[in-house]
């Protein structure tokens, strides 16, 4: 069985991975790039990070109070995700055509963009990953989350170059006519630059939704494919498993009201949320951090190579390389040694990044940025991976819909906190904040005991009149915990 699993991800499984990559790319571009590039036109970094806070909190409310109670009753998670994806594209298109002269309206649509792209790209599409790859989720997420560092590290540089190139050319053309006031000319130039620069990310997001509609279903068995691409299961066995799982999900004991009463749920959710939130907080402000050191970084510039044309571009290019490697490596460690071990290693990397950045030497900041890249891609893996590893398949939708909102709340606040610290005290102190968060991650990770989840699961099942078994214990034995 294991040999067959390693042959590949299957044709439709590969399409799902492409869909997730494109969804992550669209989400990152439309939520990260405005805070990095457009903030000076629409109210500044602190205003946009505050909008990020509002959007993420509203996304939490919608996820927890609207979507979560209905997740087990949805006839098709795939279809609902597609509808939200189309809505996100409409909102993103409107965002691009709102000029800086209407910054209040732009901020409203930026909040809507944050809500819809997050629900689509980071929730509903990722639910499908859990359904299709229950045992190989670490490896799969390690691959698809490479979209984050590639879009942030490489595409952000290209976007900035393209945006300001178009903006400058348009400003020159408009001012030469003498028919526009400086304010009107700036607004027109920003709109044209935004539409042109964001168009590729809008298109690839649409392509992902179309691929999903044509090739994918909620479960692989529904379209003749196999979970984990394990062909040892006959179609009849797969259909029986699917029917049994759907029945079990309807009577899952891990309801929303029960999740937060489990201590070890918190001890695994907090590190997962802090890792991802710290990475997100710095990624939406990485440009001003690096540009403050650009004079010293010019020795890294490679004239004629657009990805390394400036010093900060060169560092971003290196960040993308380190992040892709870290996403793959820590995904493999997750699959082979368990998510608890992978989270511990990632937390150590995050601590080192915070300490190096706190030194505030240019080259220490470069090293910290590249270490940030190492854990940035991997941090996106663990929220899904830990739930798939430590909970039953039938409990996955309810537990997963409860876990991401924790990261959403923390992730909403952290960009604003880091921006406030960086603006008022300096970004060295912001790196120090990350170091403190890393220590919290390590403490929670070491205190986390998967058997606490088993004990709580047994308690819930006994109260519900369901039989007890050793399914979760067997997972820990396979992970090397022993009895």
Secondary structure, 3 states (H helix, E strand, C coil): CHHHHCCCCCHHHHHHHHHHHHHHHHHHHHHHHHHHHHCCCCCCHHHHHHHHHHHHHHHHHHHHHHHHHHHHHCCCHHHHHHHHHHHHHHHHHHHHCCCHHHHHHHHHHHHHHHHHHHHHHHHHHHHHHHHHCCCCHHHHHHHHCHHHHHHHHHHHHHHHHHHHHHHHHHHHHHHHHCCCCHHHHHHHHHHHHHHHHHHHHHHHHHHHHHHHHHHCCCCHHHHCCCHHHCCCCCHHHHHHHHHHHHHHHHCCCCCHHHHCCCHHHHHHHHHHHHHHHHHHHHHCCHHHHHHCCHHHHHHHCCCCCHHHCCHHHHHHHHHHHHHHHHHHHHHHHHHHHCHHHHHHHHHHHHHHHHHHHHHCCHHHHHHHHHHHHHHHHHHCCHHHHHHHHHCCHHHHHHHHHHHHHHHHHHHHHHHHHHHHHHHHCCHHHHHHHHHHHHHHHHHHHHHCCHHHHHHHHHHHHHHHCCCCCCHHHHHHHHHCCCC
